Amino acid sequence: SQELEQSPQSLIVQEGKNLTINCTSSKTLYGLYWYKQKYGEGLIFLMMLQKGGEEKSHEKITAKLDEKKQQSSLHITASQPSHAGIYLCGAAVSGTYKYIFGTGTRLKVLA
Amino acid sequence: NAGVTQTPKFQVLKTGQSMTLQCAQDMNHEYMSWYRQDPGMGLRLIHYSVGAGITDQGEVPNGYNVSRSTTEDFPLRLLSAAPSQTSVYFCASRGPQNEQYFGPGTRLTVT
């Protein structure tokens, strides 16, 4: 079965610092989705990547999907306390209706 | 658009009680699903539906029932609550590019 592994599991950074979160799939990805969950709330869809080499940005968050489509990275530039939360990657399992999620990366930004 | 709504936000049940968690979406999405989120376990799929009248089991369906009589509504029923069902429950609907939209969650405690 397909699995998504995220690293690191948790991250504490000083405000203003850059950071990267990785998501690695055990199989080829046909679509990779990034979500953010604020503590005690539901997940919010951030962005989607489908093509190998694709890169998308939203405000100070940039996500990339590598050429082989088995790894994605989420990069935050000049982090702010508002970036704090849990970041999860997700993927639709090819040939099924099912969806899988990574175990999440817990980000804390110190002011 | 209200997006995905869930009620109640919090619930405490005694072992053996039954209840229904409500979920509704106003985006006309065919695909809806229920997840539970537990510390260290990530998001696990309970049941899903690909359209009105069609439901199927996910990863952890035991102890839960669902029905889908309309596109908008997808309630989750706990038949006889057990302490192992203490969790945070999220309903989600899937958009045209497989991105998911989550409700705010229901925090359930079973004593």
Interface residues (C-beta under 8 A of the other chain):
Chain A: G31 Y33 Y35 G40 E41 G42 L43 I44 F45 M48 L88 G90 A92 Y97 K98 Y99 F101 G102 T103 G104
Chain B: V4 Y31 S33 G42 L43 L45 Y48 V50 D56 G58 F90 A92 R94 Q97 N98 E99 Q100 Y101 F102 G103 P104 G105
